[in-house]
Amino acid sequence: MINVIIRETQNPIILKFEFPDFIANHVNYEFKNIDEASSSPLAQKLFHLPFVKSIYISGNFIAIERYNIVEWEGVQDAVAEQINEFVNTGGKVLNAPEQASQKMPASVYGETTPNPSVLKFVVSRRLTKTALEFKSIDDTAASPLAKELFKFPFVKEVFIDENYVSVTKYDISDWSEITLELRTFIKEFIENGGIAIDESKIVSHPKVEKQKIENFDNLDTTSQKIINILEEYVKPAVAADGGNILFDSYDPIEKRVKVVLQGACNGCPSSTFTLKSGIENMLKDMLKDEDIKVEALNE
């Protein structure tokens, strides 16, 4: 008789249901809808619940991300009961667990960025839906991949976005000496089922939270317009260069916009020029305000 244990995560919308034994060896699964969950009869059943947004299966747990129409407190026991009943009556968590030990081929290639200290490694597989930056190994609770990368003595910082990893190196090494080693490591890590980002362990970041719909609605109109401009026009461009930009604040008196640069954009020699000649001029034009100033915060 199996009884799953309910575990809260650092992300309030994601709840873990832990099994006494491993249910997925060396491979993690992410399903965003019932059609994607064909390999998991249990996930397909759970998607019939109207509040289930995404399902992650890894190791000995299933993590469920909910929509905001409910709170976990009101439904978590019923979900656990449904999982227990399904599994204890012969239902399968995964259709073919024997495939878990097989490698899943992935391609990885390196791209240069405007920042000579940063190289972008593009992966042929989705790594995360939440961009995260790691300044040291102490920050890597949510990223087994970043934790392993910091064990290389030449790795200074790591930034992981949807399908790429940006690595910032110390000046002690040249890219010609370490690129192949890093590319091979990332490729083998992903192929062997390593987790790039564990969504259930992401700690809420105040600068990221501002851009979420529920918090976005509480901002003033100008701040909302600035975020929309950054999201639509600026982020795709900086992502192509291996970086990211986050809105921090807007001071209506000083007309000052503060942003956070991540990944290849952080510390890039051309970032000041990009801010002033690119982003600042764009905001002045689109907001019809010549007094707008843009400033980057160094974290």
Protein Blocks (a to p, Z undefined) as FASTA:
>chain_A
ZZddddddfblkbccdddfbdfbghiacddfbfklmmmpmklmmmmmpmkbmbdcdehjb
ccddddfkbcfklmmmmmmmmmmmmmmnopafbfblmlmmpccdddddddddfblkbccd
ddfbdfbfcdcddfbfklmmmmmklmmmmmpmkbmbdcddfkbccddddfkbcfklmmmm
mmmmmmmmmmnopafbdfklpccdfklmmmpmklmmmpcfklmmmmmmmmmmmmmmmmmn
opacddfbdcfklopacdddehjlnopaklmmmmmmmmmmmmmmmnopakbccddddZZ
